[in-house]
Amino acid sequence: MMTKKQWILLICGSLLTALLAHAFFLYQWTQGVYMTGPNDGLSQMVPFREMLYDQFTSGNFFYSYEFGLGGGTLSQLAYYYGINIFFFLTVMVVFILESLSIIREPDVLFWAQATVFSSAVRMMFILIITTYVFRYLNDGRLLPSFIGAVLYGTSAMYFLHVTYWEFFGDAFLWLPLLILGVEKIIREKKPGWLITATAISFFDNFYFAYISGIFTGLYIAARWIFPLGTIETPKRVQLKYYCFCVLLGFGIGSVGLVPAVWSFLQNTRPPYDQKIPLAAFPSNILYDSYYLIVPAVFVLMLGVRQLYRKPQFRLFAILSLGLIVLHFIPWAASFFNGLSAPQHRYEYLAAFTIGCAVAAGLPALKDVTIKQLTVASVGLVAVYTVFQLTDPTLELSSLWSAAIPIFAGIILLFVFLFIKDGKKTVYMYGLFTIIVLSQLAVMNYYQYDKLYADGSVHESTKEYIMGEKYSAEEQQALIDDVLDSDSTPLPRVTWMENGRYNTPIIQGFPGTSVYSSILNGNLLNYYYHDLEIDMKRESVSRYSGFGDRANLHSLWQANYVMYEKGEETNIPYGFVPYRESEDYIVYENTNPLPFVRVSDQIYREESLENHHPLTREQAMLQGLVVENAETKRKDVPHKENLVDKKNIESVGGSYSDERLVITEEEGGLDISLPDSVLDSDAEDIYVSFYLLNNEVEAPLFALRVNDFWTTRKSRESIYKTNVNDITIRIPKEEQISIRMREGDYTLKDVEVYTEDYVALENAAENKQENQRKHDIAIAGNRITIDDLSADTDGYLAIPVPYEKGWQVKVDGEKRDLEQVNYAMLGTSIQEGDERVEFIYHPPYINITLMAAGVSLLIAMIWVRKRRKS
């Protein structure tokens, strides 16, 4: 047991070390530069924390209408902060500070500024927890355990994760607890620690629960091969304990895990289909790796044969070497990433095993002879020399770039002094101090070199965050003015600044775009396949706007579009200037549709399966499209394909047999429209085609159709959608010009349709004539519609995304939820219905709460009985 004095020293030492480890970013904080990446950091981490803080502190824990077109946050943001325990604790602390007027109301700037402080606090807890675990593993030696914890908690992977994907840092908290839980069973038959650690891991983040769970299984197997003590729990008994602990931990953590996994499984993302090489050298793990910088003291210890006599060092040295080898095997990076694209996020495991190996080896150095150390020293120099000479990208041209081998030499010197005068504590403490200081120096330089300079963190400044490219006051003021003047239930604004899809979250308004690793699969299919909406940039994990298509804007209540002045191109039909500021202008939809739409004109999805997306738009305007509807309307709207091969000409290359070869700098196809179209009442043209770049290694390329611009990913990109059927709306012109850069393309299935917007205008006119004063209330996870006064049997739809977790009651009675218009909430309606209530809870929340309660009760009884025995 640790004494009170030891606990105080550990806490103070951990806090001081955490602050020193963040010294570079703490200094940058005073200069107005913040510890957050300019891409995912400012696009996801900061906005999500700001949104969820506002949501949680207002008592809404489940749903947000600012998350794209709307979405369940506990499930879709479970990968981020929706069920993140450390973030929950952060919210509590920040809320108390705000309530006491110690801090201002948190906004995106606050959360960017707070990252370095929350990271330092997290690191302090990591050091405390890991020191406790290493001490338990290594026979109660506190100081060496703390040294090992420093090598783990302040590792390169920690700073990489926290800077760009802040929540990733939490994996460092829970991994030591899992290993402690395993050891408690092996040594003491105590299940409580493993149950707790498993429950926390399952609840907190399913992705890192997967990685840490695999490692825990490997650790158990390694412990069976390499026992650490003479008396350990028999393997068969261990196995029973593990099974029961994991089962109970799963039950307790299922409240967070099950909705998160369900949301992950329903997400739409193409499988990774690129060839993975057998071996690769992604970075130099001794000098300048982004992921793992192996400490010199560990490299030295690997060469000391005497240390392998200690079981703890032998076990963790072997585990470390195995994980280091995996660094060079892309298949391992794919496996730990769920058999997807290779990612090195699992390498915090190596930092943990290296830290524990060092903690185990340091006390045993006093028994090493000078001869043994000399041999290990030669090996150390050889290894560093080989890693330098075989890396053509490495330059040791400055003092800082040569810092790592210099520190390695200093550590080696102190090890010699320590062994020569083995029992002199001054050299021992000197060695420990040098190890910690060298680690802190290397990591602070890592923050500058890899993150701040090369990683563009220098761009994450206060000026940028408060500027016109991120959270501009002028933009927000104009949007607030527009929305304040709108009395409809859920008015949406199409606006995105500087390619940041989460601009609506950043600027606090219901928008039409979002960027998140996990999204509503129904909405993604709506964009990708059902309506083929081009988002002006091909990429997974996001959707944006409606491709300037007026019908879709009206259907989703996106009745406002904002532009920067001078950038108003392809304005949707029926949108007219409404309000403006000095630099921005908002257009308003003159053909809005009601929030609640009730119709007995029903189309089955199956009847529209082989029709063009424009036909589906017409069906949604003339009635409702319902999956597996009981009723069916036979007269599917008809649109004529106007493409005539005679009117297609290649430009800047050749086109035959569905192959387009562009030999000039830019080229493509010109499609001439017949005079009958030009003389008609058509307002817009919908052009569709299949497009694939035949050159696998070709980079991203721009696609232009008249004035409509979009981009397509390289076929080697891990962010491509694999959706190659494209539909683009443009204003009616004499000619359709499809343009790409020089290259070899497959371009086929060209279709051209006209849109006169009669259906939209009729629907909008019917709204004006038949508008009922429905009493609509939207509050958190509940939408209530009163005074419906339904005069027909049919279906009802509202422009809120359909997803599992919604329930509906009509006049107090539960009714089946329907997926209407491909991705909207709906239900069947009977004549005379008055009140409709939609309520959202995370998927399977009731059954998982029950499972958690039962599992917790069983766990408490079991732990109590074990404690008595």
Secondary structure, 3 states (H helix, E strand, C coil): CCCHHHHHHHHHHHHHHHHHHCHHHHHHHHCCECCCCCCHHHHHHHHHHHHHHHHHHCCCCCEECCCCCCEEHHHHCCCCCCCCHHHHHHHHHHHHHHHCCCCCCCCHHHHHHHHHHHHHHHHHHHHHHHHHHHHHHCCCCHHHHHHHHHHHHCCHHHHHHHHHCHHHHHHHHHHHHHHHHHHHHHHHCCCHHHHHHHHHHHHHCHHHHHHHHHHHHHHHHHHHHCCCCCCCCCHHHHHHHHHHHHHHHHHHHHHHHHHHHHHHHHCCCCCCCCCCCCCCCCCCCCCCCCCCCCCHHHHHHHCCHHHHHCHHHHHHHHHHHHHHHHCCCHHHHHHHCCCCCCCCHHHHHHHHHHHHHHHHHCHHHHHCCHHHHHHHHHHHHHHHHHHHHCCCCCCCCCCCCCHHHHHHHHHHHHHHHHHHCCCCHHHHHHHHHHHHHHHHHHHHHHHHHHHHHCCCHHHCEHHHHCCCCCCCHHHHHHHHHHHHCCCCCCCCEECCCCCCCCHHHHHCCCCCEEECCCCCHHHHHHHHHHCCECCCCCCCCEEECCCCCHHHHHHCCCCEEEEECCCCCCCCCCEEEEEECCCEEEEEECCCCCCCEEECCEEEHHHHCCCCHHHHHHHHHHCEEECCCCCCCCCCCCCCCCCCHHHEEEECEEEECCEEEEEEEEEEEEEECCHHHHCCCCCEEEEEEEEEECCCCCCCEEEEECCEEEEECCCCCCCCCCCCEEEEEEECCCEEEEEEEEEEEEEEEEEEEEECCHHHHHHHHHHHHHCCCCEEEEECCEEEEECCCCCCCEEEEEEEECCCCEEEEECCEEECEEEECCCEEEEEECCCCCCEEEEECCCCHHHHHHHHHHHHHHHHHHHHHHHHC
